[in-house]
């Protein structure tokens, strides 16, 4: 009885949900995109699309080159969350499951007689039948193994609709055909470190010593990996959240200074709401803007006393964006030639709210109280039922809608915008509209690789402000001497 975990992984989940809801997409390569823009990338691809080398992260222009007839559909996060919960209930009819690792996968723990191979396989088949009864197009791959790490690995070994069992007696030779990157926890950086240590294959990885892996990882995590390869089930390590942030690729209608600014304000307000909901304060903020045709990015890193109220965050963000506005006014940045392409804002330096002394300034307490009132209204009537005026441009264009992160399943009630919910009633017409928009996208300009000149990195000191950033003042243009070269922003 070496089997402890049964891991369910839904195949091409987002794309499969679209094919489930729209039978005309079944059997066709489908790419799910976050926004209707040729400069974005696929966040999911159907099983048929993957056969043409199209997967998560493939740029839209590249996907259309690989398969010109690919169906591109805009993501519907709320629908995926709804289907996820229905699938969880279907699995519960067969076996209790653990906390979903992400929206498209979940571990189930085997106990007692369930750990016998024949009984575990019978449960896996029961799950597949139950899911097929609920959804006739969505499929899953299942891995069964002595621990969660190996069960997840096994679920990836036979796709789509596969079932793989790894018992202690199958280890480690059953893993040898895999590539290093096929193992959860080994990304590009870790793969380079392993190769530098002389480990090029999974067979060599399995044969190496515990101490060597600790050295390669540079921490005790290497020893944990060594134990997991041998079937040991280890307790989850306690982790501390370090940041909360959001990013968004701008649609063509928002590729301007005002559009980027409005979307950044919306992203920051959303991050601040999550910050308060999770009971944290932030002591820093990172702002990033990428531009079409420019390697150089607009980057600002701020540090300040721990805060959590939205007005102060927006005040700090607005102050930093004045530098970009000044660059446009002085001709150092040409918005029409190099419009903003994507924006991101991240709150860093998180501390638990109870670990920091309360505010003494009446104005700051008022801002905190007002932020919590706005949170309660939006939680009751829908996200952004009430919002700050600077977000109006983004709200009007439904920019930066609810997204599904890798680490958790979002709550639709609190994260989906009110306007998006109202539009869901006309989803069929929206699909047709998006398809028509894709037909007229000017792909040629984006398919040609642009030769970009390398820009030397300009070191910058982190921005420092007083309590809550109120001593930051307005951004001022630095004095320029004759012959002096300044950074673009």
N, C-alpha and C positions, 0 to 999 in steps of 0.2 A: 504493500500500500504506500507507494512513494508519491502518488499524485495528490497535490494540495490545491492547485489553482486551475480554474477553467476561464480562459480569457476570450471575450467576444469582441471582434473587430469588424465593424460594418464597412463593406467594400464601397469605395468611391461615394461616400455618404451624401454629400451635398448634391452631386450630379445625379445620384440614384433617386433622391427625393424629387428632383426636377423631372426625371424620366417617369417616376411613379405617378406624378400629378399630370404629366403631359404625354400621353401614349405616343404622340407623333415623334417624340425625341428618342424613343426606345430603339436600340440597335444602332444609333448614330453617335459619332463623336460629339461630346458636349463639353464645353468649358464654362465654368461658373466664374464670373468676374465681379469685383466689388463695385465698380462704377462703369458707366458707359463711356469708355475712352480707350483709344487705341494705344495709349501710353501706359496702360495698367497691365497687370498680369493675371493669369488664372489662379484663383485660390483653390480650385478643385477641378478635376477632370474625370470624365466617365471612363469606365473600363475600356470602351471602344477607342477613346481618345488616347489612352495610355499606350495602345498598340502602335500609335504613330509617333511615339516619343513626346507626347504632350502630357505634362503633369503639373503638380502644384509649383507655382513660381514661373511657369513658362510665360514670357511676354505675349500679349495678344497678337502683335504683328508676326511673331515667330510661329505661334499656333496656326495662324492663317496661312503661313507659308508651308507648314508641314501638312496641313489638310485644309485647303481653301473652303471646303463646305462645312467646316465645323460650326455647330450651333452654339452661339455665345449668349448666355442668359445671366441677368443680374441676380446677385445673391439675395435670398429671402431669409435672413437669420431667424426671424420669429417662427417661420414655418419649420425650419430645421429643429428648433428647440421643441416645438410641439410634437414632431415625429419622434424625436429622441425620447421624450417622456412616454409616449405610447409603446416604443420598443422596450423601455425599461420595465413597463408593466407586463409586456408579453414574456420577457425573460423571467420575471417573478413568478409567473404561472408554472415555471419548470424548476427554478432553483432561486433562493435568495441571492442577490448580488451585492457587491460592495459599492463604494462610492465611485461614480463614473470618473475614469481618468481624464476623459475629455468627452466631447459630444458624440464621438463615433466609436468609443471603446469603453469596456467595463469589465472588471475582474469579478469572478464568482468563486467563493471558497468552498472546497469540498470537505466533507466531514464523514467520519464513520465509514459505512459501506460504500459511500459515493466515491471513495478514493480507489476502489478497485477499477481496473482499466475498463472492463466491460460495462460497469455501471456508469462511469464517467462518460464513455462514448455514447451510451444510451441517452444520457442527459443532453449531450451536445446535439444529437439528432432531434431530440424533442424540441430544443430551442429553435433549431432551423425550421422544423415543421410549424411551430407556433408563429414564427415571424412570417413565414410564407402565407399562413392563413390570414395574417393581419395586413400584409403588403405583398402583392404578387410580383413586385420587381426588385425590392430591396433584399440584398443577400448579405451574409456575414461569413467570415472565416473564424475558426475557433482553434485555439491552441490549448493543450492540456499538459501540465508539467509539474515538477515538484515545487516550483516557486513562481511568483508573479513575473519575474524577469524572463524566465525561460518560457513561460506560457505565452507571454506577449511575443517573444521571438518566434515561437512555434506558429502563432496565428499569422505571421507574415511569410511563412515558408511555403504556403500553398494558397495562392489567390487566383481567381475569386472563388468564393463559396467552398473553401477548403476545410479540412479537419486534420490536424497533426497532433500526435501524442508523443511526448518525450518522457520516457521513464529514466530512472537512475542508470539502469543498464545500457541505455542508449547513448550515454554521455561518456566522453565528449565527442566521439567520432561522428555523431549525427550533426554536429555543428560545423564540422570541418569544411563542407562545401560553401559555406556562407562567406561573404566579404566582411571585412572589419566594420564597414559602415552599416551592415545589416543588423548589428547588435545595438540595442537601445543604450544610449549613453556615450556612443562613439560618433562624434561629428567630425567635420573637416580638421579642426584644430587638434583634437585628440588623436585622430588618425595620423597626422604629421608627427606628433610626439611619439607615438608607438613605432612608426617607421624609423624615426631617428634612434630609437632604442633597439633597432634590429628586429622588430616584430612586424612582419609584412602580411601574415595570413592568420586566419582564425585558428588553424591547427597550431601554429607557433604560439599564439596567445594562450590557448588552453594548456600548452605544455610548459609555459614559463612558470617561474616561481612566484610565490606570494610577495616576497620582498621586492622582486624586480618590477612587479606591477605597481607596487606602492611608489617606487622611485619614478616610474614612467608617469604616473598620475600626479606625483608631487604631493600626495596626501594619503590619508587612510582610505579614501575612496577607491584606490587601486586594490587594497585588500578586500574591500566589500565586493568589488567586481569579481575578484578571484573566487570568493566563496559562492557568489551567485551562479557562476559558471558551473559549479559543482553541485547545484541543487539546494543549497542552504537558503532558507527563508529568513531574511533579516528584517528587523523592525525599521520602519521609516525614520529617517533622520529628521530631527527638528530643524526647521528652517525659519529664517526671519525675512519677512518681506522687505525689499529694499527700495521699491519704486512703484508708482502708479502712473501710467501714461497712455496716450492715444496718438495715433497717426492717421493720416488720410491723404490719398491721392486725389488731387483736385480735378473736378470735371472741367471741360473747356469753358463753361460759363463762369467759373470762379477763378480763372487763372489771371488774376490781377492783384494789386496790393490790397484793395478793399476786400476782395473775395478771400484771399489767404488770411487776412487779419480776422475776418468774421469767423472763418472755420477754426482758426486757432483759439479764439475766444470760446467757441462752442466746445471744442475738445478739452480746454482747460476747465470749463465749468463742469463738464462731465467727470473729469478726473477728480476735481475737488469734492463732488458729491460722493463718489466712491470712497475718497479718503475719509470723509466724515462717517460714512456708513460703516466702514471697517474700524473706526475708532483710532485713527492715526492723525498726527500732525506732520507737516513737511517742512524741512529746513533748507530746501533748495529746489531749483527749477532748471530744466534744460530745454532750450528752444532750438528747433532745427527747421530750416526751409531749403528745399532743393529747387533748382531752376532748370528750365528747358535749355539745353545747349551749354550749360556751365558746369564745370567740375567743382568750382568753389561754392560752398554752401554758406548760408547765413546761420551762424551758431552763437548762442549766448548761454552761459552757465552762471546762474545766480545762486548766492547763498544768503540766508537771512535767519532771524530767530524763528523757531518753530511756530507755524500758523496753520489754520485750516479753513478760513473764511474766504468765500469766492471773491468779494469785492477787492480784497487786498491782492489776491493772485492776479486778477484782471488788471489792476493798477500797475503791478510790476511788469506784466506782459506788455501792456500798452506802452510803457516807458521804453522798453527795449526795442519795440518795433519802430519807434521814431527814428532810429538809426537807418533803417531800411527806407523810410520815407524821405529822409534827408539825402540819402544816396541817389534816389530817383530824381529829386529836385535839382541836384547838382550835376546830373548827367553821368554819374559813375555807374549807375544801374539803369538799363533801358528795359522797362517792363514789357514793351511790345515785342522786343527782340528776344528777351530771355524771361518769359513769364514764370511765375511760381508753378512748380509741378506737384510738389507734395509738402505737407507740413506735419510737424510732430511736436508735442509738448509732454514733458515727463516731470512729475513731482518726485524728488529724491530726498534722501536723508530722513526717512520716516521714523517717527518715534510714537509710542503709545501715548494717547492723549492724557491718560492718568499719570504719566511720568513727568509731565511738564507743569510748572506753576501756572495758575490761571491768570488771565489778563487783568491789568489794573486800569487801563485806559478805557473810559466810557465809550469812546468811538469804536474801539476794537471790539468791545463786548457787544455793541449794537450791531456791528457787521456780522459777528458770529451768530447772534440770535436771528438776524434777518436771513442768513444762509440756511439755518435749520427750518425756518418757516417755509422758505421756498422748497426745501427738500420734502417737507410733509405735504405740501400742495401737489407737487409733481408725483409723489408716491400714490396719492389718492386719485388724482385725475389723469395721470399719464405723464411720462417724461417730457419736459419742455412745454407743459401746459402753461407755465409762466417762465419767462426767461429774460435775460438782460438784453437791452436794445442793441448792443454791439454785435449780437449773434443773429440779427434779423436776416441779413443777406444769406447766411448759411441755412437758417431755418426755412427761408422761402424756397431754396433750391434743394431741400431735403439732403443736405450734405452731411457727411460723417454720421450716417445712421448707426443703428446697433450692429456691432460686430461680434463674432464668436471667437474668443481667445482659445489658445491651446490648453490652458491650465484649468479652466472650469466652464461650467455650463451657465450662461447668463440667465437672469430673471427677466423674462419678456415684459412683465407688468411694469417694472421700474426702469428698464433700459430702452424700450422701443418708443420712439417719438410718437406723440399723439397724431401728428400729420401723416406719418407712415401708416398707422393703423387705419386711418380713414381711407387711404388710397388702396388698401388691400382689397376693398370691395370691388375695385375695377382692375383686378390683377390680370385678367385675360387681355384686356385692351392694352395694359401696360406692357405685356410681353410683346404684342404685335408692334407697339410703338418702338420698343427697344430694338427689335429685329430690323425695322425700317431704318433706325438710326445707324446700326452697324453697317448696313449696305452702302451708306453714303460717307462713311468715315474715310478720310484721306490717308490711306495706309502707306503710300509711296514714300512720303517724306520721313516716315518713321522706320521704314525698312532699310534705308540706306544708312550705313554706319557713319557717324560723324567723327571726323578727326579732331580730337580735342587736345588742346595744349595743356600740359601739366602746369598747375599753379603751385608754387611753394607754399607750404603750410605756414600760416602766420600765428606764432604763439600768442596767446592772450591770457591774461590773468583772470581768474574767476571774478565775476561781479560781486561786490560786497555792498550790503545795505544794512541799515540799522534795524531796530525792532520792526518786524513785519515789512521791511523795505520802505518805510515811509520817509527815511532820510535819503532816499536815492536821488531825489530831485529829477529834473528833466534832463534828457540826454542832450549833450552839447557837442557841437562839431569841434573836433580837435584843431588847435592852431596849426597852420601849415606854413612851413618855411620854404623859401625858394629852393627848388631842386629836390624837395622831399617827396617820396612816393608813399601814399597811404593805401591801406587795404581797401578792397572794393566796398565793403560794408562796415 
